[in-house]
Amino acid sequence: MTSTPKLPLGTPFDDLDAYLALPRMSGLALSPDGTRLVVSQSVLDDQATKYISALWEIDPAGERPARRLTWGSKGESGAAFTSAGDLLFTASRPAPDGSDDAPNALWRLPAGGGEARRIATRGGGISGVRAARSAPRVVVSTGVLGSAGTVEDDERIRGERKDKKVSAILHTGYPVRHWDHDLGPDVPHLLSGMLDVDDEIALDDLTPVPGIALREADYDLAADGSFVVSTWALPGVLGTMRTILVRIDSETGERVTLVDDDAADLSRPAISPDGTSVVYLREAYGDPDQAPRITLHRFDFADSRVSDLASGWDRWPTAVAWLPDGDGVVLTADDRGRAPIFVLRGDGIPSALTSDAAAYTDLLVAPDGSAVYAMRASYAQPAHPVRVTLTGTVTELRAPSEAPRLPGRLTEVVGQADDGTPLRAWLALPETASADAPAPLVLWVHGGPLNSWNTWSWRWNPWLLVARGYAVLLPDPALSTGYGQDFVQRGWGQWGKAPYTDLMAITDAAVALPEIDANRTAAMGGSFGGYMANWIAGHTDRFQAIVTHASLWALDQFAPTTDAAWFWAREMTPEMAFENSPHLAVADIVTPMLVIHGDKDYRVPIGEGLRLWYELLSESGLPADAEGRTDHRFLYFPDENHWVLSPQHAKIWYQVVESFLAEHVLEEEVPLPDVLGS
């Protein structure tokens, strides 16, 4: 057996507690005059059981050090600047009566200094803060109980449900769950109010009795605060739903439909600086034969004209923001394992503004149009704030914390699919990997499946395995975004074909490298990546171990029980589901599998994990013996969701994965944590 050299201690990835304690930055807010920039940073609490976020001010010029602004014990989020330069945010802080279970309220931190003051509360909490750039107007979202939609009804019903411990929900339509939470009885509403010198503001309901319309809504507030453009969900037959765009007057609540496209869902509206038009993303519906497509469009208020922007561009836009003069936009899109910033003026093909191996989010354009502020992340560095000039110069700003030192190096692997299509992947290597000391390989398949390995993830982090001596391959097979429509189409409705053969081809390219030990390999993945792990297990014995997290196992069972069943009914026929279902190959599975699932996972319900586990033990080519012993393992989280997010559960996740891989790939024993109690 080839020994695996161990890296010297010295990075946070060598110790899970040190890794969990790393600060995590997200989100940006820019003041209307462009002089103040705010970022959120989350840190582990004293018990190491949850993350607490605080708001920090960053110098947009990159000269002054970051300065902490908020200190709440439960954290703050949802930062937005008012037209006067005050900072709004949401936070849950003790109520006046001393109770500690108050919902998120709206707070204001004066631009001139002083203490933050609570300015609005609602029983259903406040979120989604939007503040007008040139007027004292604010729009927020809240949950409301009761068909009347009044504050009085909401408070009365909320109190009765709490006092009588009632959790029942009566549904009249679909969906009933989303990702990890039940839908209802709270119904999302949009509220609007004027900011003045008083401590409290009155919030008026702009959307009485909206039904499901504002669930997961995207909305933008015009610069002068006069109107909102929002997505609006409409229920359809057999549990289907579609999303249109509406305009809502901020004073009267009058609602007008802007774009109703019966062949697509609409999202991410961004109102032009002069309020004359709105750009948005259009996701054309897929069907069993054609993959969906995301394109950029503009609606002009004067003549109701819809324009297809960048119609010849073979990329899917993910976010968009206007340039201050209104003559163009900046946008992001996945692109060959990256997510650059692009600039589009008029119509045509967007031009790339950035060229580094990074993914950009949270685009904010300086008022003078000289630069774009964004969060930049890659597999070399977690998300951090940067300034990007309109000539493409990228400058890191002075953030609240520094990037962690990595335990290895990052490179790319290229290969070729069976049909000749070029393939690529990121490869994270230990510093010790060489031809004389090749590293064992872990193939890690991304979820989605319409996704790409192109940015840092705190939850799916390859460097934790690299610190233990593994090389980690992060490939983008068929169905991945950032390689054009044809690349998505190659795997559409045929998950077990091109995505699988692409993964095997890029793995072949990786194990051919001198730094990789081709005789010690494992495969793992979550969600769609878990599906692929299950498919791999039933179609090859080349790996020594397989880890499958939140995975799809029996597609006929999965489709009607997931939280978005209409999506699967629209895009996969029963014949496709049968042809591509991993459970049909259970008898051919001879590789030890670690099955991981959370009971609160509504996207891939727990029934998938339970059935997979039972059939592995009873029907696989590596079944349990007469005394019930097996090489397979099942790690179950009764109160976790699709991702397993609580810090200590994430720690256990990595500890169990490490132990399982060590046993079967390295032929070494790594003890399981005592806290498992087994």
N, C-alpha and C positions, 0 to 999 in steps of 0.2 A: 504494500500500500504506500502511495506517495504521501509524504508528510506535507502539511500545510503550514508555511511560515506564518507566524503571528506578527502583526504590526506592533510596534512599540506604542505604549500608552501616550496620549498627548492630544487627542482630539475629543470633542464632545460625543462623537459617535462610538467611542470605545466603551462608553458606559451609558446605559439607558436612562438612568436618572439625570445624568448631565445633559443628555439629548433632550429629554422632556422639559428641562429647565431653560432651554434656549428661548429667548424672546422672539415673538413672531409679529411681523408688521403687516398691515393690510389697509386698504382704503386711503383716499386722499380727499381733501377739501381745500379750495383756493378762494381767498377773499376777492370781492368784486374788483378791488383796485390792484390785485396781483401782488401785494406786499406780504401776505401771510399765507402759509401753507401748513396744513395739519394732517398728521398721520395717526393711525391707531396702532398701539403696540400691546400685545397680550403677553402676560407672564404667568407662571405657575403660582398658585397661592401657597400659603404656608403649610397646608396639609398635603400638597401635591396631588389634589383630586380634581381641580378645575383651573381654567385660565381666566384671569381678570384683565380686562382691557382698560387702557387709559389713553387719553388724547395728548399728543405732543406737537408742539409747534416747531416747524423746520424753516430755516432761512432759505427762501427761494433762490437767493444768490449763491448759496453754498458756502458762506463765510462763517456765520455764527453757529455755535453748537446748538443742538436741539434742546428745547425747554419743555418740561412737563407742565401740562395745564390742568389736568383733573386728577383727583385722588380718591374717588368713591370706592368703598369697600367691595361693591359688586360690579364695578366697572362702568364704562361709558362707551357709547357707539353712536352711529348715525350722524356724524358731524356735518354741519352745513353753515355757511356764513350768510348773515342777513345783508341787506343793501347798505346798512349803516356800519357793517364790519363786526357786529357782535357774533359770537360763536354759539350756534344752537347744537344741542346734542340730546340724546335720550339716555336715561339712567333710571335704575330702580334703587331708590334710597328710602330709609325709614319714613313712614308717614307721620303726620303731626301727632297722631295718637300713640306713636311709639311702635306700632306694628312693623314687622320687618318683611312682610310679604307683599308690599305695594307693587303694582305693575309698573312697567316702564313709563316714565313721564317725560315731558319736554322741558328742557332747561336752557337758560340763556346765560352766557358768560360775557359780560360787557367788554367791548373793545378797549375801553379806557382803564380796565383793571377792576379789581374787586371780586367779591364772591359770586359764584353761580347761583341763580335763583330759579326755582321751579315756576314755569309760566303756564303750563297746561297739563291736566291729568284726565284720563278716561279709564273706566273699569277694564276695558279690553286692552289697555296699554296703547302706547304710541310708537310708531315706527315709520320708516320711509319718509324722512323729513326732506322737503323741497322748499327752498327759500328763493324768492324772486331776486334777480340781480340789481334791479333799479327801482324797486318799490317795497314797502314794508309788508309784504304778503307772504304767508307760509301755508303749505299744504302738507298734510300728514295722513297716515293710514291708521285705522283702529278697528278692533273687532266689536261688533254690536250684537246683543241678544234681543230677541222679541221681534215679532212681525211688525210692530208699530215703528221700531227703530228709534224711539225716543231715549233720551238720557235716563229719564225716570224709569221706564220699563227695563232698560238695560241694568241699572243698578239693583232694582227689585229682584229680577230673575237671577242675576248673578249672585246676589246674597242668599236667595233661597237654595240655589244649587249647592253653594258652599256649606251652608248651615245644615242642610239635610243630606249632604254627601251624595248628591245625585250626579251621575256621569252619563246617563242614557242620552242617546242622540237618535231622533227620528228623521230618517232621510226620505226624500221624495224624488231624488234623482241621483245621478252619477257624475263624478266619482265620490267615494266616501272616505278615502284615505289618500295621503300624499307623502311619499318617501318614508317618513318615520312618525307621522302624527295623524290623528283622526281629523277629518274636516267637519266643522260644526261643533256645537251649535252657533259659535261665533261666526258672523258674516262680515267680511271686510268692507269698510266704508272709507271714502275719502272725506276729510274734514278740511276746512279752510278758515283762516283768521288773519286779522291785521295786527302787526306788531306795533305797539306804541310804548309809551313810557311806563305804563302800569305793569305791575309784576305779573298779573294774570291776563291771559287773552281769551276771548270768546271764540270757540271753534264751531262753525256752522257745518252741518252735514250737506255735502254737495251731491251725495248719491243715496238718497233714501230708498230702501227696499231694493238693493242691487242684485239679490240672489247670489249666484256663483260668479257674477261678472268680474269681480275684482280679486279673485283668488290668484295669487302669484302675478299680480298686475305690474306692468312697467308703465311709468308715467313721468312726464316732464312738465315743468311750469314755465310759462313764458317769462321773458326777462322783465316785462312790466307787471307781471303778476295777474294779468287780466283773464287768462284761461289756462286750462290744463289739457294736454293731449295724453290719453291713456289707452292701454289695451282694454278690451271688453270681451269677456268670454261668453259665448252663446251655446246653450245646450242643444244637442241634436237628437236624432232618433237612435235607439239602441245604445244609449250611453255615450255617443260621440259628442264632441265639443269642438268649437273653432273660435279663433280669436280675431276680432276686428279692431279698428282704431276709432275712437270717439274724441270729440272736443267738448269740454265741460267749462261753462262760464264760472269764474271764481266767485262772483257775487251772487248770482241767481241759481246756479246749479243746472241751468239749461244745458241739455246734452244733445249734440248733433253727431250723427254718424259721418265719419270722413271717408274711410275706406272699408268696404265690406267685400272681401275676396273669398269666394266659396271654394277656391282651389288651394288656399294657403292659410297659414297662421302668421300674424303680424306681431312684431315686437320691437323693443328698444327705440321708441320714438324720441327724437331730439329736435326741438323747435329752433328755427333759425334766430339769430340775434335780433333781427328786425320784426320777428313774429309773422312773417308772410308765408312761411312754408314749414314743413316738418319732414325730416328724413327718417326712415325706419327700415327694419329688416323684414324681408318676406321669405318665409320658409314654405316652399311648394310641397304639397303633400306627396309622399311616396305611395306606391302601390306595389303589388307583388312583383311587377316587372321593372319598375323604374324607381331609383333612389330619390330621396328628396333633394332639393337644391335651395341654398340660401343666397339671396341677392339683395342689393341695396336700391331703395326707391325713395322718391321725393313726391310729396303732395303739396300743391300750391293752393292756398286758401282762396285767392282771387277768382280762379276759374275752375277749381276742383280737378285740375289736371294732374295725372299720375305719370311720373317719369321713371324709367328704368335706368338707373345710373350704373356705369361700369358694366354694361351688358355683355361685353366680350371678355370679361375677367374670369379666369378659371380658378377662383378661390372663393371661400365662404367668409364674408365679413362677420365679425363677432361683436364689435362695438364701434360706435361712431360719435364724433364731437365736431361741432362747427368751428371754423376759423372766424375770428371776430368780425371781419369785414363781410362775412356771409358769402364770399365768392368760392367757397370750397369747404371740404371737411377733412379731418384726419380720422383714420379708422385702423382697426387691427384685424388680422386674419391669420389662421394657422398656415404655415408655409415651410414644408420640409423639415419638421422637427423644431421649428421656431415659431414665433408669433410677432412679426415686426410691426412697426407703425408705418402706415402708408398715407400718402396725401393724394386727394382727388380734387381737382379744380374743374368745374364744368362736368362734362361727360368724358368717357374714355377709359383708359386703363390706369388705375392708381399706381403711383410710383413709390417705391420703398424709401422711407426716410431713414430707417435703421438697417444695419447689415450684420450685426453681431449675432451670436448664437444664443438669443434670449427671447423671452416672451414678455410683451408689454400689456398692461391693463390700466384701468382707472385714468383714462386720458383727460387732462384738463389743459385748456389752451390759455396762455397768458393773455390778458386784456389787450396788450399791444401787438399780439400776434407774433412775437419774437421767438416763442418757445412753447413746447408742450411739456407739461409735468406728468409723470406717469410712475407706476410701480413696475420695476423690471425684475424678472426672475429667470433662472435657468437651472440646469442640474449642477452648475458650479456655484450657485449662490441663491439663497432664498430671497423673497421679495424685498425690495428696498427702493426708496424714492430717487428719481433721477430727473434731470432737466435735459430736454432734447431740443436743440435749436432747429429752426426750419431749414438749416443747411445740413443737418444730420449729426452734429457734434453732441455726444452724450456725456453728461457730467453727473457723477454720483453726488448727491447732496448729503449733508452731515446728519445722519439718522440717529435715533436714540440708542442704537446698539450696532456693533460691528458684525460682519459676516463670520460664521464659524469656519475654522480651519478644517479642510477635508482630509479624510484618511487615504485618499488615492487620487487617481487622475481620470479625466474624462476624454474619451475619443469617440470616433464614429466607425461603424462597420457598414460596408456596402456589399450587396449581393445581387442576385438575379432570380426572379420568379420562374416557375416552370414555363410561363408563356413569354418570357423575355423581359418582363417589366422590371425596371430597376427597383431595388429595395434598399432601405437604409435603417440604421438603428443607432442609438447611443449605447456605449459600452463604458461602464464604470469599473475601473481596475484598481486593485490594491497596489500600493507603491512597490510591494515586494514581487509582483507578478513579472515573470521573465521566462525566457526559454529554459533556463536552468531550474526555475521554481514556478511552473505553470499553476494558475489558480483554477479551482473548480468553478463551474459556470452555473448561474441561475438565470434561466429564461423567465422574464417577468412580462406578462401580457397585459396590456392596458384594458380598461373598461370602456364603456360607451354604448355600442362599438364605434360610433361616429366621434372619434377622439384622436388625440395624438400625445405621445410622450414628448412634450416640449417645454415643460416648466417644472419648477420645484414643487414637491408635495411633502408636507409634514407627515401625512398619514402613510403614503406609500413611498418610503424613502430608501433608495438603494444603498446609500452610504452606510447604513447600519449593518447591512450584510457585507459590504466591502470591508468594513472595520474588522470583520471576523474572517477575512481571508478570501471571500468569494468575489468573483467577477460577476457583474450583473448586466445582462443584455436587455435593453429596452427598445423593442422593435415596433415599427409601424407597418402592420400587414394590410392587405386589402380591407376596405371599409374605413381606414384611417383618413383623417382630414389633413389638408395641407398639400396634397399631391394631385389635385384636380378631380373633376367629376368622374372621369373614367376610372380612376383608382378606387373610388367609392363603389362605383357600379360593378366592378369586378367581383365583389363579394356579396352584392345585394341579394338577399333571399337564399344565399348559398353559404352559410356560415362555415359549414364543414368542408368546404372545398378550397377556394383561393386563400382565405385567411389562414387556414391550417397549413396548406402547402407553402405559403409565404413564410410562415413562422419556422417551418422546418428548413427552408432554404437559407434564411438569414442565420439560423442556428448553425447550419453547416459552415457558413462563412466565418462565424465566430470561432467555432472549435478548430478551424484550420489555422488560427493564429498561434504563433509559438508561445504566447503568454497564457494560453488556455489549455487546461487538461481535459481532453475530449472524453476521458473515461470516468469523469466525475461530474455529472450534470443533474440538474433538477429543473422543474418547470413550476411556475405558480402564476396566479392571477386572481382578480376579484371582479365580481359582476359579470360582464361579458368576458373579461379575462378569466373568470372562474369557469364560465361555460367552455372556453377554449381549453382550460386545464382539464376539464372533464372529457372533452373530445380527444385531446392528446392522449389521455390515459387509456382510452378505448381503442386507439388506432396506432400506437407505437409503444414499444418497451424500451426505447433508447434512454430514458431518464431513470435515475435511481430513486427519485422521490418526486411527488407532486403535491402541491398545496393549492387547495381550491377554496376561495372565500366568497360568500354570498353568491353562490353560483346557480346558474340555470341548469337543471338536470333533465326534466321531462317537459318538453315544450308544450305538449297538449295540456298538461296540468298547469304550467306556469301562465300561459296566455290569459285565461279568464280570471286568474286570482291576483295578478299584479295590480298596482294602483292605477294603471293606465291601460286597461284592457282594450279600449277602442283603438289604440295605436297598433297593437298587434293584429287585431281583427282586420285593420285596413291594409297592413303591409306584409302579412305573411299568411299564405293559404294553409289549410290543414295538411295538404300534401307536403308543402315545404317544411312545416313544423315536424312532421313525421320523418322526413328524409334527413333532417339536420338535428335530430334529438339525440343527445349523448347517451341517454339511458338504454338505448337499443343495443349498445356495444358493451354493456356491463360485464358480460361473460368473458370479454377479451381483456379486461383490466387485470394486469399482473404486477403493477407497480404500487408500492405502499402510498396511500393517500392520506393527507391531513385535511379533513373537512372542517370549515369554520363558518358559523352562521350566528346572526343575532336575531332574537325573537321579535324585535321591533322593526325589522326590515320589511317594509311594505312594497318596495319596488321589486325585490325578489323574495317572496314570502318564505317563511321558515319551512313550509311543506316541502320545498325543493331540497333543503338540507337534510330533513328527516328522511325523506324517501331515498335520497342518495346514500345516506348512512346505512339504512336497513338493507338496501339492495347490494351495497358493497359487501356486507357481512354474509348475505344469504346467496348471492348469485354471481359475484365476481370470480375471476380466475385466481383470486387470492382471498378466499373466504375465511371466516372464523373457524377455528378447529372445534372438535367435539366438546371442549371445555369453554368455548366462547372467546378464546384468545385470538387476537388478530394483530397484524402489523399496521392496520389502518387506525386513525385516531379522529375523534370528533371534539372540537373545541367549541363549546356552546356558551353564548352570552344571553341570558334571559332578558336583560334590560338594555341591550345595545341595538343599534340600527344597522343600516347598510354599510357603514364605514368603521364602526367601533371607535368612538371618539373620546371617551373619558380617559384621562392620562394613565391611570393605573391599569385599565383594561387594555389600552394600547401597549403598555409595557408587557403585560402578560402575553399579548398576541405575538410580539416579537420574540419573547423568551421561548414560547412553545414552538414557534416556527424554527428558531435556531436549534433547539434540541432535536426536533424531528429531522431537519436537514443534516445535522451532525451525525445522527445515528445511521442514516441511510446513504449519505453521500460521502462523508468523511470516515465512516466507521469509527466514530468517537462517541463518547458518552458526555453529554452536557446535561446536568441535573435540571429538572423542572423546578419552578419556584414553589416554595413551601406554601405560599398563600393559596395555591390551588387546593390544598387539603387532600391531595391524592398521591 
